[in-house]
């Protein structure tokens, strides 16, 4: 910006409701596409209370499992911001679906484990 001039016009944002709706569907601030991922993750007993005490998403459904674990189900338009969140739970989270998320988390966790097992000092990739 090289210069600014004050005018009598005021700015009226349009399409704000659309943006708000997309943000409600998204995991974070990244607006997703037209995809609709049905996500299911089972959390271990050690973190079940933590998962249960937070409202993570407007579409979430929590299902208690017989052995003290808990299953989180939700629907998202994108997995981009969700993958790091899942990885943050480490071995306490088991992704059940969708297959794309199972594959992404499994591959990244396997690479991380290999670094520790083989003593690699530089991250893979």
N, C-alpha and C positions, 0 to 999 in steps of 0.2 A: 504494500500500500504506500503510495507516494503522497497522497493527499486525501483529505476527507472534508466534505461539505455538509453542514447541517441543513436539512430540508424540513418541510412541514409534513412530509409523508411519514406514515408509520408502517411498520412491518407487521403483516398478519400471516403467521405460518399456516400453511395448508397441509392437509394429509397427516396431521399430527395423530389422529386416531389410528391410522394404519401403522405408523411407527410404534405407537404404544402397544398395539395388538401383537406386532412382530416381536417386540421386546419381551412381552409376557410369555410367548412361546419359546423364546430362546433361553439357553442356559446362562449366558452372561450378557455381554453387550454386542456380540457379533450377531447380526441379523442373518438368520438361516435362509436357505433356499426353499424350494417347494417340496423337499423330501419330508418324510414323516417317519422317524425311527421309533419303533416300539422297543423300549429299553427295559431290561430286567437284570438286576444285580442282587446277588445274595451276599449279605454281610455277616461276618463271624460274631459269635457271642460276645467277644471282647469289645466290639464297637457297636453292638446292636442298640444300646441305650443312647449313644451319641447320635446315631442315625435317626432314631425315633424322636429325639427331642427337637429336631430342626425341620422347619418347613422348607424343603429344598427347591420345590418347583410347584407351580400351580396345577400341574397334571399328575402330581405324584400320588401313588397308592402304596401304603406300607402293609405288608402281609407278614404277621408273625409266623415263624416256622416252629415245628414241634421241639426242636433241640435247642431253642434259645436264640437261633439266628433270626435274621429279618431279611425280607425281600423287598426291594424298592423297585417299583415299576413306574415309568413315566414316558412321555412322548416328547420328542425334540425334533426340530427341523434340521439340525446340524450336529455333528459329533466333534467339531473342531475344538471348542472350549471344554467339552465334557471329558475328553480322553485324559488330559493331565489331572483332572479332579479324581477320576477313577484310579489312576496310577498312584495318586497320593495316599490311598488307603492300603497300598501294598498287598500282602497276602490275605488281608482281612476282607477283601472284595473279590467276588467271583462273578464275572460277567456271564450271563446266561444268553442274552440276545441284545442286539441283532448280531449276525455272524461277522459283519464288518468290524464291530466294536470288539468282539471276542478276539478276532485275529490281530487287530491293532494293539490291544493291551497285552495279549500273549507274546507277540513278537518283541515289544519293547521291554517287557519284564524279563524275557529270556536273554536279551542283549545285556540288560543290567546285571543279571545273575552271572553271566559269562565273564563280565568285567571283574567281579568280585572273586569268582572261583579261580580264574586264571591269573589274577593279580595284574590285570591290565591297568595302566595308569591313565591312558587317554580314552575318552569316550569313543565308542564305536560310531561309525558313520562318517 
